[in-house]
């Protein structure tokens, strides 16, 4: 899946439904040169793993440079202001979408 406005490319890595109505999803997020995410929120908490150096801003804090193999946790509903490349793991309830654009 690709977004031409941001250069974002999302590749599904894992989609594992559970009997209790929850699902674990993992996606790889890549951006073209100069691309970055739109401001958004995740309804569920997200665990991230940096593939290589990237910038991430969460919850109104200043963006930070994370190195390859760094990990992070994003609390449910936290404002995610910028990111550049990662693998994200989310646990979603029935009918929940992994990302909600912030308008």
N, C-alpha and C positions, 0 to 999 in steps of 0.2 A: 504494500500500500504506500503511495507516495503523495506528498503535498507539495505542489509546485510553488506555493508562496514562500515556504520556509526551507525547501530543499530536504524536508524530512522524509526518511524511508523507514517504515516499520515492518519488521519481519517477524512473524509468529515463530516462537521457539518451542512452546509448550502450552497445551490447553488440556487440563486434567480435571474433568468434572468429579464431584464427590457426591456420595449418597445423601449427605446432610444439606444439600442445596447450595453449597459453596463450590467454587471452582478456582483452581490455581492456574494462572496464566503467566507466561513469560514472553516478553517481546524484546527484540534487539532494535535499538533506535540509532539510526545513522543520519547524518546531514551532509549535504554537498558543501563545497567551499563557501565559507562565510555564512552558512545556514545555522539556525538555532531554533529551539522550540518556541511556540506561542505560550503566553501566560495561561496556565491551566491549573486544575486541581485534580486529585485522584480521590474518589469517594472512599476507597479502601486504602489502608497503609501500603506503601510500596517499599520494597527492598531493591537497591540498585547495586550493580557491579560495573565499574568503569573498565571499558575495553582498552582504552589508552587515555591520555590526558584529556580532560574536558572541564568545562565550567558549569557550575550548577548553583542556582539560587533558590532557597526554600524558606518559606515562612517569613518573608520580608527581610531576611538577613542578607548581608552583602554576598555577592557571588564568590565562590571559592574554587580554586583549581584543584581538582582531584587527579591523582596519578593513576597509571595503569594498576589494576588489581585492588584499588581502593573500593570500599563498599560504603553504602549509606542507607539510612532509613528515613523515609518521608512519612510523617504522621497522616492519618486520614484527614482529608479536607485542607491540608496545608497548601498555601499558594506556592506554586512552582513557577518561578519567573524565567528561568533560562536553563537550558542544558544543551549539550552538544553530542554526546555519544555514550551509550550505556546499554546494559541489559537490565530490564526491570521485571521484578517478580511481584505479582499482585494476587490477593485472595479476594474474590468477588462473590457477592450474593446473587441470587436469581434476579435477572433483569438489570443488574448494575453494569455500567460501561466503565472501562478502565480509566478513561480520561474525560473530564468535563472542561470545555473551553471556558475561560473566564472572560466575561464581557463587561 
